[in-house]
Amino acid sequence: MVRFDLVTIWRIGASLPDVWQALTEPSRWPEWWPGLETAIELDKDGTDGPLPDDRRRFVWKGVFPYRLTTDIRIVHVEPFRTIEAVASGDVAGTGVWRFAARGGLTEARHEWRVRVTAPWLSVLSRLARPLVCWNHGKIMEWGAHGLARRLGAGCCIVEKEPALPAEGQGQRQ
């Protein structure tokens, strides 16, 4: 089974509350995040902010001619600090956003630990893993720069960290 353990860090020249607000409104992400085609609410109860059990379906398209569909369910929220979710669909696993104010910037750290479930993506990932990782990185870069533009931020830094420690068996980036 093909696994990906990817970490991306955004450092945005905007306040933590502004970054939090933008990232807790996923239905608006397609307005500023190139590569995100749709973000559909599946069964939210109409209240504001991310809440446990909120579910959304995302359709992503990067540089290459394929689309990735994921359903995301929020499992834990600590306002202005952490959003944890589980993913299903073309990939399955966990995603965590961690937020912190550091040196006049807001750091939004995304940890994406998933295994490939779509057969076509599994084959592609085995044959062209570096390209799949690069494509993920481009989508994350587009998101960071789109968010910075949305917030009128004068600074946007995107970094990738080495892969997270593996849980059990599996490949890492």
Rosetta constraint file for C-alpha pairs under 8 A:
AtomPair CA 1 CA 115 HARMONIC 6.81 0.50
AtomPair CA 1 CA 116 HARMONIC 6.97 0.50
AtomPair CA 1 CA 122 HARMONIC 7.69 0.50
AtomPair CA 1 CA 170 HARMONIC 6.91 0.50
AtomPair CA 2 CA 115 HARMONIC 5.61 0.50
AtomPair CA 2 CA 116 HARMONIC 5.61 0.50
AtomPair CA 2 CA 122 HARMONIC 6.43 0.50
AtomPair CA 2 CA 125 HARMONIC 7.03 0.50
AtomPair CA 2 CA 126 HARMONIC 7.14 0.50
AtomPair CA 2 CA 170 HARMONIC 6.53 0.50
AtomPair CA 2 CA 171 HARMONIC 6.29 0.50
AtomPair CA 3 CA 113 HARMONIC 7.43 0.50
AtomPair CA 3 CA 114 HARMONIC 5.71 0.50
AtomPair CA 3 CA 115 HARMONIC 4.16 0.50
AtomPair CA 3 CA 116 HARMONIC 6.29 0.50
AtomPair CA 3 CA 170 HARMONIC 5.54 0.50
AtomPair CA 3 CA 171 HARMONIC 5.28 0.50
AtomPair CA 3 CA 172 HARMONIC 6.36 0.50
AtomPair CA 4 CA 112 HARMONIC 7.42 0.50
AtomPair CA 4 CA 113 HARMONIC 5.75 0.50
AtomPair CA 4 CA 114 HARMONIC 5.39 0.50
AtomPair CA 4 CA 115 HARMONIC 6.14 0.50
AtomPair CA 4 CA 116 HARMONIC 7.99 0.50
AtomPair CA 4 CA 171 HARMONIC 6.64 0.50
AtomPair CA 4 CA 172 HARMONIC 5.39 0.50
AtomPair CA 4 CA 173 HARMONIC 6.09 0.50
AtomPair CA 5 CA 111 HARMONIC 7.36 0.50
AtomPair CA 5 CA 112 HARMONIC 5.77 0.50
AtomPair CA 5 CA 113 HARMONIC 4.38 0.50
AtomPair CA 5 CA 114 HARMONIC 6.55 0.50
AtomPair CA 5 CA 163 HARMONIC 5.43 0.50
AtomPair CA 5 CA 164 HARMONIC 5.63 0.50
AtomPair CA 5 CA 165 HARMONIC 7.96 0.50
AtomPair CA 5 CA 166 HARMONIC 7.36 0.50
AtomPair CA 5 CA 172 HARMONIC 5.55 0.50
AtomPair CA 5 CA 173 HARMONIC 6.27 0.50
AtomPair CA 6 CA 111 HARMONIC 5.87 0.50
AtomPair CA 6 CA 112 HARMONIC 5.10 0.50
AtomPair CA 6 CA 113 HARMONIC 6.33 0.50
AtomPair CA 6 CA 160 HARMONIC 7.87 0.50
AtomPair CA 6 CA 161 HARMONIC 7.67 0.50
AtomPair CA 6 CA 162 HARMONIC 7.70 0.50
AtomPair CA 6 CA 163 HARMONIC 5.55 0.50
AtomPair CA 6 CA 164 HARMONIC 6.82 0.50
AtomPair CA 6 CA 172 HARMONIC 7.94 0.50
AtomPair CA 6 CA 173 HARMONIC 6.69 0.50
AtomPair CA 7 CA 109 HARMONIC 7.13 0.50
AtomPair CA 7 CA 110 HARMONIC 5.65 0.50
AtomPair CA 7 CA 111 HARMONIC 4.59 0.50
AtomPair CA 7 CA 112 HARMONIC 6.31 0.50
AtomPair CA 7 CA 160 HARMONIC 5.81 0.50
AtomPair CA 7 CA 161 HARMONIC 5.44 0.50
AtomPair CA 7 CA 162 HARMONIC 7.12 0.50
AtomPair CA 7 CA 163 HARMONIC 6.47 0.50
AtomPair CA 7 CA 164 HARMONIC 7.14 0.50
AtomPair CA 8 CA 109 HARMONIC 5.86 0.50
AtomPair CA 8 CA 110 HARMONIC 5.22 0.50
AtomPair CA 8 CA 111 HARMONIC 6.68 0.50
AtomPair CA 8 CA 137 HARMONIC 7.76 0.50
AtomPair CA 8 CA 140 HARMONIC 7.27 0.50
AtomPair CA 8 CA 158 HARMONIC 7.11 0.50
AtomPair CA 8 CA 159 HARMONIC 5.77 0.50
AtomPair CA 8 CA 160 HARMONIC 4.62 0.50
AtomPair CA 8 CA 161 HARMONIC 6.36 0.50
AtomPair CA 9 CA 107 HARMONIC 6.74 0.50
AtomPair CA 9 CA 108 HARMONIC 5.81 0.50
AtomPair CA 9 CA 109 HARMONIC 4.34 0.50
AtomPair CA 9 CA 110 HARMONIC 6.23 0.50
AtomPair CA 9 CA 157 HARMONIC 7.97 0.50
AtomPair CA 9 CA 158 HARMONIC 5.74 0.50
AtomPair CA 9 CA 159 HARMONIC 5.09 0.50
AtomPair CA 9 CA 160 HARMONIC 6.21 0.50
AtomPair CA 9 CA 161 HARMONIC 7.58 0.50
AtomPair CA 10 CA 106 HARMONIC 7.88 0.50
AtomPair CA 10 CA 107 HARMONIC 5.60 0.50
AtomPair CA 10 CA 108 HARMONIC 5.09 0.50
AtomPair CA 10 CA 109 HARMONIC 6.20 0.50
AtomPair CA 10 CA 144 HARMONIC 6.09 0.50
AtomPair CA 10 CA 156 HARMONIC 7.03 0.50
AtomPair CA 10 CA 157 HARMONIC 5.78 0.50
AtomPair CA 10 CA 158 HARMONIC 4.79 0.50
AtomPair CA 10 CA 159 HARMONIC 6.60 0.50
AtomPair CA 11 CA 105 HARMONIC 5.92 0.50
AtomPair CA 11 CA 106 HARMONIC 5.51 0.50
AtomPair CA 11 CA 107 HARMONIC 4.54 0.50
AtomPair CA 11 CA 108 HARMONIC 6.49 0.50
AtomPair CA 11 CA 155 HARMONIC 7.56 0.50
AtomPair CA 11 CA 156 HARMONIC 5.58 0.50
AtomPair CA 11 CA 157 HARMONIC 4.95 0.50
AtomPair CA 11 CA 158 HARMONIC 6.47 0.50
AtomPair CA 12 CA 19 HARMONIC 7.86 0.50
AtomPair CA 12 CA 105 HARMONIC 5.43 0.50
AtomPair CA 12 CA 106 HARMONIC 5.22 0.50
AtomPair CA 12 CA 107 HARMONIC 6.51 0.50
AtomPair CA 12 CA 108 HARMONIC 7.96 0.50
AtomPair CA 12 CA 144 HARMONIC 7.69 0.50
AtomPair CA 12 CA 148 HARMONIC 6.22 0.50
AtomPair CA 12 CA 153 HARMONIC 6.57 0.50
AtomPair CA 12 CA 155 HARMONIC 5.67 0.50
AtomPair CA 12 CA 156 HARMONIC 4.67 0.50
AtomPair CA 12 CA 157 HARMONIC 6.61 0.50
AtomPair CA 13 CA 104 HARMONIC 6.90 0.50
AtomPair CA 13 CA 105 HARMONIC 4.73 0.50
AtomPair CA 13 CA 106 HARMONIC 6.43 0.50
AtomPair CA 13 CA 148 HARMONIC 7.36 0.50
AtomPair CA 13 CA 153 HARMONIC 4.85 0.50
AtomPair CA 13 CA 154 HARMONIC 5.70 0.50
AtomPair CA 13 CA 155 HARMONIC 4.65 0.50
AtomPair CA 13 CA 156 HARMONIC 6.31 0.50
AtomPair CA 14 CA 18 HARMONIC 6.51 0.50
AtomPair CA 14 CA 19 HARMONIC 6.65 0.50
AtomPair CA 14 CA 104 HARMONIC 7.92 0.50
AtomPair CA 14 CA 105 HARMONIC 6.15 0.50
AtomPair CA 14 CA 106 HARMONIC 6.21 0.50
AtomPair CA 14 CA 148 HARMONIC 7.76 0.50
AtomPair CA 14 CA 151 HARMONIC 6.86 0.50
AtomPair CA 14 CA 152 HARMONIC 7.86 0.50
AtomPair CA 14 CA 153 HARMONIC 5.53 0.50
AtomPair CA 15 CA 19 HARMONIC 6.32 0.50
AtomPair CA 15 CA 101 HARMONIC 7.56 0.50
AtomPair CA 15 CA 104 HARMONIC 7.96 0.50
AtomPair CA 15 CA 105 HARMONIC 7.00 0.50
AtomPair CA 15 CA 106 HARMONIC 6.12 0.50
AtomPair CA 16 CA 20 HARMONIC 5.91 0.50
AtomPair CA 16 CA 80 HARMONIC 7.08 0.50
AtomPair CA 16 CA 99 HARMONIC 7.49 0.50
AtomPair CA 16 CA 100 HARMONIC 6.96 0.50
AtomPair CA 16 CA 101 HARMONIC 6.01 0.50
AtomPair CA 16 CA 105 HARMONIC 7.96 0.50
AtomPair CA 16 CA 106 HARMONIC 5.35 0.50
AtomPair CA 17 CA 21 HARMONIC 5.95 0.50
AtomPair CA 17 CA 80 HARMONIC 6.98 0.50
AtomPair CA 18 CA 22 HARMONIC 6.29 0.50
AtomPair CA 18 CA 151 HARMONIC 7.39 0.50
AtomPair CA 19 CA 23 HARMONIC 6.17 0.50
AtomPair CA 19 CA 106 HARMONIC 7.18 0.50
AtomPair CA 19 CA 147 HARMONIC 7.97 0.50
AtomPair CA 19 CA 151 HARMONIC 7.85 0.50
AtomPair CA 20 CA 24 HARMONIC 6.00 0.50
AtomPair CA 20 CA 80 HARMONIC 6.12 0.50
AtomPair CA 20 CA 99 HARMONIC 7.75 0.50
AtomPair CA 21 CA 25 HARMONIC 6.60 0.50
AtomPair CA 22 CA 26 HARMONIC 7.71 0.50
AtomPair CA 22 CA 29 HARMONIC 7.82 0.50
AtomPair CA 22 CA 147 HARMONIC 7.65 0.50
AtomPair CA 23 CA 29 HARMONIC 7.66 0.50
AtomPair CA 24 CA 49 HARMONIC 5.93 0.50
AtomPair CA 24 CA 50 HARMONIC 5.93 0.50
AtomPair CA 25 CA 29 HARMONIC 6.95 0.50
AtomPair CA 25 CA 49 HARMONIC 7.14 0.50
AtomPair CA 25 CA 50 HARMONIC 7.91 0.50
AtomPair CA 26 CA 30 HARMONIC 7.95 0.50
AtomPair CA 26 CA 39 HARMONIC 6.43 0.50
AtomPair CA 27 CA 38 HARMONIC 7.99 0.50
AtomPair CA 27 CA 39 HARMONIC 5.25 0.50
AtomPair CA 27 CA 40 HARMONIC 6.54 0.50
AtomPair CA 27 CA 41 HARMONIC 7.16 0.50
AtomPair CA 28 CA 32 HARMONIC 7.56 0.50
AtomPair CA 28 CA 39 HARMONIC 7.80 0.50
AtomPair CA 29 CA 33 HARMONIC 5.46 0.50
AtomPair CA 29 CA 36 HARMONIC 7.30 0.50
AtomPair CA 29 CA 39 HARMONIC 7.36 0.50
AtomPair CA 30 CA 34 HARMONIC 6.72 0.50
AtomPair CA 30 CA 35 HARMONIC 7.85 0.50
AtomPair CA 30 CA 36 HARMONIC 5.35 0.50
AtomPair CA 30 CA 37 HARMONIC 6.08 0.50
AtomPair CA 30 CA 38 HARMONIC 6.35 0.50
AtomPair CA 30 CA 39 HARMONIC 7.06 0.50
AtomPair CA 32 CA 143 HARMONIC 7.29 0.50
AtomPair CA 32 CA 146 HARMONIC 4.92 0.50
AtomPair CA 32 CA 147 HARMONIC 6.25 0.50
AtomPair CA 32 CA 149 HARMONIC 7.88 0.50
AtomPair CA 32 CA 150 HARMONIC 6.43 0.50
AtomPair CA 33 CA 142 HARMONIC 6.24 0.50
AtomPair CA 33 CA 143 HARMONIC 4.63 0.50
AtomPair CA 33 CA 144 HARMONIC 7.90 0.50
AtomPair CA 33 CA 146 HARMONIC 5.29 0.50
AtomPair CA 33 CA 147 HARMONIC 7.03 0.50
AtomPair CA 34 CA 139 HARMONIC 7.31 0.50
AtomPair CA 34 CA 142 HARMONIC 5.84 0.50
AtomPair CA 34 CA 143 HARMONIC 6.56 0.50
AtomPair CA 34 CA 146 HARMONIC 7.18 0.50
AtomPair CA 35 CA 60 HARMONIC 5.52 0.50
AtomPair CA 35 CA 61 HARMONIC 4.86 0.50
AtomPair CA 35 CA 62 HARMONIC 5.37 0.50
AtomPair CA 35 CA 139 HARMONIC 6.01 0.50
AtomPair CA 35 CA 142 HARMONIC 7.42 0.50
AtomPair CA 36 CA 58 HARMONIC 7.18 0.50
AtomPair CA 36 CA 59 HARMONIC 6.08 0.50
AtomPair CA 36 CA 60 HARMONIC 4.59 0.50
AtomPair CA 36 CA 61 HARMONIC 6.35 0.50
AtomPair CA 37 CA 58 HARMONIC 7.51 0.50
AtomPair CA 37 CA 59 HARMONIC 5.51 0.50
AtomPair CA 37 CA 60 HARMONIC 5.75 0.50
AtomPair CA 37 CA 61 HARMONIC 6.90 0.50
AtomPair CA 38 CA 57 HARMONIC 7.57 0.50
AtomPair CA 38 CA 58 HARMONIC 5.51 0.50
AtomPair CA 38 CA 59 HARMONIC 5.26 0.50
AtomPair CA 38 CA 60 HARMONIC 7.44 0.50
AtomPair CA 39 CA 56 HARMONIC 6.38 0.50
AtomPair CA 39 CA 57 HARMONIC 5.60 0.50
AtomPair CA 39 CA 58 HARMONIC 4.59 0.50
AtomPair CA 39 CA 59 HARMONIC 6.84 0.50
AtomPair CA 40 CA 56 HARMONIC 5.33 0.50
AtomPair CA 40 CA 57 HARMONIC 5.10 0.50
AtomPair CA 40 CA 58 HARMONIC 6.55 0.50
AtomPair CA 41 CA 55 HARMONIC 6.26 0.50
AtomPair CA 41 CA 56 HARMONIC 4.55 0.50
AtomPair CA 41 CA 57 HARMONIC 6.65 0.50
AtomPair CA 42 CA 54 HARMONIC 7.79 0.50
AtomPair CA 42 CA 55 HARMONIC 5.33 0.50
AtomPair CA 42 CA 56 HARMONIC 5.14 0.50
AtomPair CA 42 CA 57 HARMONIC 6.81 0.50
AtomPair CA 43 CA 54 HARMONIC 6.48 0.50
AtomPair CA 43 CA 55 HARMONIC 5.88 0.50
AtomPair CA 43 CA 56 HARMONIC 7.63 0.50
AtomPair CA 44 CA 53 HARMONIC 7.79 0.50
AtomPair CA 44 CA 54 HARMONIC 5.05 0.50
AtomPair CA 44 CA 55 HARMONIC 6.42 0.50
AtomPair CA 45 CA 54 HARMONIC 7.80 0.50
AtomPair CA 50 CA 54 HARMONIC 6.72 0.50
AtomPair CA 50 CA 74 HARMONIC 7.24 0.50
AtomPair CA 50 CA 77 HARMONIC 7.02 0.50
AtomPair CA 50 CA 83 HARMONIC 7.98 0.50
AtomPair CA 51 CA 74 HARMONIC 6.52 0.50
AtomPair CA 51 CA 75 HARMONIC 7.80 0.50
AtomPair CA 51 CA 76 HARMONIC 7.43 0.50
AtomPair CA 51 CA 77 HARMONIC 6.61 0.50
AtomPair CA 52 CA 73 HARMONIC 7.48 0.50
AtomPair CA 52 CA 74 HARMONIC 4.82 0.50
AtomPair CA 52 CA 75 HARMONIC 4.70 0.50
AtomPair CA 52 CA 76 HARMONIC 5.57 0.50
AtomPair CA 52 CA 77 HARMONIC 6.87 0.50
AtomPair CA 53 CA 73 HARMONIC 5.59 0.50
AtomPair CA 53 CA 74 HARMONIC 5.16 0.50
AtomPair CA 53 CA 75 HARMONIC 6.01 0.50
AtomPair CA 54 CA 73 HARMONIC 5.59 0.50
AtomPair CA 54 CA 74 HARMONIC 5.43 0.50
AtomPair CA 55 CA 71 HARMONIC 6.85 0.50
AtomPair CA 55 CA 72 HARMONIC 5.50 0.50
AtomPair CA 55 CA 73 HARMONIC 4.42 0.50
AtomPair CA 55 CA 74 HARMONIC 6.59 0.50
AtomPair CA 56 CA 71 HARMONIC 5.61 0.50
AtomPair CA 56 CA 72 HARMONIC 5.37 0.50
AtomPair CA 56 CA 73 HARMONIC 6.75 0.50
AtomPair CA 57 CA 69 HARMONIC 7.02 0.50
AtomPair CA 57 CA 70 HARMONIC 5.70 0.50
AtomPair CA 57 CA 71 HARMONIC 4.33 0.50
AtomPair CA 57 CA 72 HARMONIC 6.33 0.50
AtomPair CA 58 CA 69 HARMONIC 5.67 0.50
AtomPair CA 58 CA 70 HARMONIC 5.34 0.50
AtomPair CA 58 CA 71 HARMONIC 6.31 0.50
AtomPair CA 58 CA 72 HARMONIC 7.72 0.50
AtomPair CA 59 CA 67 HARMONIC 6.55 0.50
AtomPair CA 59 CA 68 HARMONIC 5.65 0.50
AtomPair CA 59 CA 69 HARMONIC 4.53 0.50
AtomPair CA 59 CA 70 HARMONIC 6.64 0.50
AtomPair CA 60 CA 67 HARMONIC 5.51 0.50
AtomPair CA 60 CA 68 HARMONIC 5.14 0.50
AtomPair CA 60 CA 69 HARMONIC 6.46 0.50
AtomPair CA 61 CA 65 HARMONIC 7.41 0.50
AtomPair CA 61 CA 66 HARMONIC 6.26 0.50
AtomPair CA 61 CA 67 HARMONIC 4.74 0.50
AtomPair CA 61 CA 68 HARMONIC 6.57 0.50
AtomPair CA 62 CA 66 HARMONIC 7.46 0.50
AtomPair CA 62 CA 67 HARMONIC 7.48 0.50
AtomPair CA 62 CA 135 HARMONIC 5.91 0.50
AtomPair CA 62 CA 136 HARMONIC 7.31 0.50
AtomPair CA 62 CA 138 HARMONIC 7.14 0.50
AtomPair CA 62 CA 139 HARMONIC 5.88 0.50
AtomPair CA 63 CA 135 HARMONIC 6.23 0.50
AtomPair CA 63 CA 138 HARMONIC 7.64 0.50
AtomPair CA 64 CA 135 HARMONIC 7.30 0.50
AtomPair CA 68 CA 90 HARMONIC 6.18 0.50
AtomPair CA 69 CA 89 HARMONIC 6.01 0.50
AtomPair CA 69 CA 90 HARMONIC 5.72 0.50
AtomPair CA 70 CA 87 HARMONIC 6.24 0.50
AtomPair CA 70 CA 88 HARMONIC 5.61 0.50
AtomPair CA 70 CA 89 HARMONIC 4.68 0.50
AtomPair CA 70 CA 90 HARMONIC 6.02 0.50
AtomPair CA 70 CA 91 HARMONIC 6.67 0.50
AtomPair CA 71 CA 87 HARMONIC 5.58 0.50
AtomPair CA 71 CA 88 HARMONIC 5.19 0.50
AtomPair CA 71 CA 89 HARMONIC 5.92 0.50
AtomPair CA 72 CA 85 HARMONIC 6.26 0.50
AtomPair CA 72 CA 86 HARMONIC 5.70 0.50
AtomPair CA 72 CA 87 HARMONIC 4.64 0.50
AtomPair CA 72 CA 88 HARMONIC 6.64 0.50
AtomPair CA 73 CA 85 HARMONIC 5.33 0.50
AtomPair CA 73 CA 86 HARMONIC 5.37 0.50
AtomPair CA 73 CA 87 HARMONIC 6.57 0.50
AtomPair CA 74 CA 83 HARMONIC 7.23 0.50
AtomPair CA 74 CA 84 HARMONIC 5.96 0.50
AtomPair CA 74 CA 85 HARMONIC 4.23 0.50
AtomPair CA 74 CA 86 HARMONIC 6.59 0.50
AtomPair CA 75 CA 83 HARMONIC 7.86 0.50
AtomPair CA 75 CA 84 HARMONIC 5.64 0.50
AtomPair CA 75 CA 85 HARMONIC 5.12 0.50
AtomPair CA 75 CA 86 HARMONIC 6.98 0.50
AtomPair CA 76 CA 82 HARMONIC 7.71 0.50
AtomPair CA 76 CA 83 HARMONIC 5.87 0.50
AtomPair CA 76 CA 84 HARMONIC 5.05 0.50
AtomPair CA 76 CA 85 HARMONIC 6.93 0.50
AtomPair CA 77 CA 81 HARMONIC 7.96 0.50
AtomPair CA 77 CA 82 HARMONIC 5.72 0.50
AtomPair CA 77 CA 83 HARMONIC 4.64 0.50
AtomPair CA 77 CA 84 HARMONIC 6.42 0.50
AtomPair CA 78 CA 82 HARMONIC 5.01 0.50
AtomPair CA 78 CA 83 HARMONIC 6.48 0.50
AtomPair CA 79 CA 83 HARMONIC 7.85 0.50
AtomPair CA 80 CA 99 HARMONIC 6.24 0.50
AtomPair CA 80 CA 100 HARMONIC 7.64 0.50
AtomPair CA 81 CA 98 HARMONIC 5.59 0.50
AtomPair CA 81 CA 99 HARMONIC 4.73 0.50
AtomPair CA 81 CA 100 HARMONIC 6.54 0.50
AtomPair CA 82 CA 96 HARMONIC 7.04 0.50
AtomPair CA 82 CA 97 HARMONIC 5.56 0.50
AtomPair CA 82 CA 98 HARMONIC 4.59 0.50
AtomPair CA 82 CA 99 HARMONIC 6.19 0.50
AtomPair CA 83 CA 96 HARMONIC 5.70 0.50
AtomPair CA 83 CA 97 HARMONIC 5.16 0.50
AtomPair CA 83 CA 98 HARMONIC 6.74 0.50
AtomPair CA 84 CA 94 HARMONIC 7.41 0.50
AtomPair CA 84 CA 95 HARMONIC 5.99 0.50
AtomPair CA 84 CA 96 HARMONIC 4.48 0.50
AtomPair CA 84 CA 97 HARMONIC 6.53 0.50
AtomPair CA 85 CA 94 HARMONIC 5.72 0.50
AtomPair CA 85 CA 95 HARMONIC 5.26 0.50
AtomPair CA 85 CA 96 HARMONIC 6.28 0.50
AtomPair CA 86 CA 92 HARMONIC 7.37 0.50
AtomPair CA 86 CA 93 HARMONIC 5.67 0.50
AtomPair CA 86 CA 94 HARMONIC 4.42 0.50
AtomPair CA 86 CA 95 HARMONIC 6.19 0.50
AtomPair CA 87 CA 91 HARMONIC 6.83 0.50
AtomPair CA 87 CA 92 HARMONIC 4.89 0.50
AtomPair CA 87 CA 93 HARMONIC 5.15 0.50
AtomPair CA 87 CA 94 HARMONIC 5.68 0.50
AtomPair CA 87 CA 95 HARMONIC 7.11 0.50
AtomPair CA 87 CA 114 HARMONIC 7.80 0.50
AtomPair CA 88 CA 92 HARMONIC 4.29 0.50
AtomPair CA 88 CA 93 HARMONIC 6.82 0.50
AtomPair CA 89 CA 117 HARMONIC 7.06 0.50
AtomPair CA 89 CA 118 HARMONIC 7.49 0.50
AtomPair CA 90 CA 116 HARMONIC 6.35 0.50
AtomPair CA 90 CA 117 HARMONIC 5.26 0.50
AtomPair CA 90 CA 118 HARMONIC 4.66 0.50
AtomPair CA 90 CA 121 HARMONIC 7.50 0.50
AtomPair CA 91 CA 114 HARMONIC 6.02 0.50
AtomPair CA 91 CA 115 HARMONIC 5.58 0.50
AtomPair CA 91 CA 116 HARMONIC 4.48 0.50
AtomPair CA 91 CA 117 HARMONIC 5.07 0.50
AtomPair CA 91 CA 118 HARMONIC 6.76 0.50
AtomPair CA 92 CA 114 HARMONIC 5.22 0.50
AtomPair CA 92 CA 115 HARMONIC 5.46 0.50
AtomPair CA 92 CA 116 HARMONIC 6.51 0.50
AtomPair CA 92 CA 117 HARMONIC 6.58 0.50
AtomPair CA 93 CA 112 HARMONIC 7.83 0.50
AtomPair CA 93 CA 113 HARMONIC 5.75 0.50
AtomPair CA 93 CA 114 HARMONIC 4.16 0.50
AtomPair CA 93 CA 115 HARMONIC 6.24 0.50
AtomPair CA 94 CA 112 HARMONIC 6.09 0.50
AtomPair CA 94 CA 113 HARMONIC 5.32 0.50
AtomPair CA 94 CA 114 HARMONIC 6.13 0.50
AtomPair CA 95 CA 110 HARMONIC 7.06 0.50
AtomPair CA 95 CA 111 HARMONIC 5.57 0.50
AtomPair CA 95 CA 112 HARMONIC 4.58 0.50
AtomPair CA 95 CA 113 HARMONIC 6.28 0.50
AtomPair CA 96 CA 109 HARMONIC 7.89 0.50
AtomPair CA 96 CA 110 HARMONIC 5.67 0.50
AtomPair CA 96 CA 111 HARMONIC 5.12 0.50
AtomPair CA 96 CA 112 HARMONIC 6.68 0.50
AtomPair CA 97 CA 108 HARMONIC 6.48 0.50
AtomPair CA 97 CA 109 HARMONIC 5.53 0.50
AtomPair CA 97 CA 110 HARMONIC 4.63 0.50
AtomPair CA 97 CA 111 HARMONIC 6.56 0.50
AtomPair CA 98 CA 107 HARMONIC 7.86 0.50
AtomPair CA 98 CA 108 HARMONIC 5.67 0.50
AtomPair CA 98 CA 109 HARMONIC 5.02 0.50
AtomPair CA 98 CA 110 HARMONIC 6.56 0.50
AtomPair CA 99 CA 106 HARMONIC 7.11 0.50
AtomPair CA 99 CA 107 HARMONIC 5.61 0.50
AtomPair CA 99 CA 108 HARMONIC 4.72 0.50
AtomPair CA 99 CA 109 HARMONIC 6.42 0.50
AtomPair CA 100 CA 106 HARMONIC 5.81 0.50
AtomPair CA 100 CA 107 HARMONIC 5.20 0.50
AtomPair CA 100 CA 108 HARMONIC 6.82 0.50
AtomPair CA 101 CA 105 HARMONIC 5.85 0.50
AtomPair CA 101 CA 106 HARMONIC 4.49 0.50
AtomPair CA 101 CA 107 HARMONIC 6.06 0.50
AtomPair CA 102 CA 106 HARMONIC 5.99 0.50
AtomPair CA 102 CA 107 HARMONIC 6.66 0.50
AtomPair CA 116 CA 121 HARMONIC 6.68 0.50
AtomPair CA 116 CA 122 HARMONIC 5.70 0.50
AtomPair CA 117 CA 121 HARMONIC 7.52 0.50
AtomPair CA 117 CA 122 HARMONIC 6.85 0.50
AtomPair CA 118 CA 122 HARMONIC 6.14 0.50
AtomPair CA 119 CA 123 HARMONIC 6.39 0.50
AtomPair CA 120 CA 124 HARMONIC 6.30 0.50
AtomPair CA 121 CA 125 HARMONIC 5.82 0.50
AtomPair CA 122 CA 126 HARMONIC 6.21 0.50
AtomPair CA 123 CA 127 HARMONIC 6.29 0.50
AtomPair CA 124 CA 128 HARMONIC 5.73 0.50
AtomPair CA 124 CA 129 HARMONIC 7.24 0.50
AtomPair CA 124 CA 132 HARMONIC 7.86 0.50
AtomPair CA 125 CA 129 HARMONIC 4.54 0.50
AtomPair CA 125 CA 132 HARMONIC 6.31 0.50
AtomPair CA 128 CA 132 HARMONIC 6.37 0.50
AtomPair CA 129 CA 133 HARMONIC 6.21 0.50
AtomPair CA 130 CA 134 HARMONIC 6.05 0.50
AtomPair CA 130 CA 173 HARMONIC 7.84 0.50
AtomPair CA 131 CA 135 HARMONIC 6.02 0.50
AtomPair CA 132 CA 136 HARMONIC 6.32 0.50
AtomPair CA 133 CA 137 HARMONIC 6.21 0.50
AtomPair CA 133 CA 173 HARMONIC 7.06 0.50
AtomPair CA 134 CA 138 HARMONIC 6.24 0.50
AtomPair CA 135 CA 139 HARMONIC 6.37 0.50
AtomPair CA 136 CA 140 HARMONIC 6.29 0.50
AtomPair CA 137 CA 141 HARMONIC 6.07 0.50
AtomPair CA 137 CA 160 HARMONIC 7.89 0.50
AtomPair CA 138 CA 142 HARMONIC 6.10 0.50
AtomPair CA 139 CA 143 HARMONIC 6.25 0.50
AtomPair CA 140 CA 144 HARMONIC 6.29 0.50
AtomPair CA 141 CA 145 HARMONIC 6.28 0.50
AtomPair CA 141 CA 158 HARMONIC 6.33 0.50
AtomPair CA 142 CA 146 HARMONIC 5.89 0.50
AtomPair CA 143 CA 147 HARMONIC 5.99 0.50
AtomPair CA 144 CA 148 HARMONIC 6.19 0.50
AtomPair CA 144 CA 156 HARMONIC 6.92 0.50
AtomPair CA 144 CA 157 HARMONIC 7.84 0.50
AtomPair CA 144 CA 158 HARMONIC 6.88 0.50
AtomPair CA 145 CA 149 HARMONIC 6.19 0.50
AtomPair CA 145 CA 156 HARMONIC 6.45 0.50
AtomPair CA 146 CA 150 HARMONIC 6.08 0.50
AtomPair CA 147 CA 151 HARMONIC 6.15 0.50
AtomPair CA 148 CA 152 HARMONIC 5.90 0.50
AtomPair CA 148 CA 153 HARMONIC 4.82 0.50
AtomPair CA 148 CA 154 HARMONIC 7.39 0.50
AtomPair CA 148 CA 155 HARMONIC 7.23 0.50
AtomPair CA 148 CA 156 HARMONIC 6.18 0.50
AtomPair CA 149 CA 153 HARMONIC 6.21 0.50
AtomPair CA 162 CA 173 HARMONIC 7.60 0.50
AtomPair CA 163 CA 172 HARMONIC 6.08 0.50
AtomPair CA 163 CA 173 HARMONIC 5.67 0.50
AtomPair CA 164 CA 172 HARMONIC 7.76 0.50
AtomPair CA 166 CA 170 HARMONIC 6.88 0.50
AtomPair CA 166 CA 171 HARMONIC 7.74 0.50
AtomPair CA 166 CA 172 HARMONIC 6.97 0.50
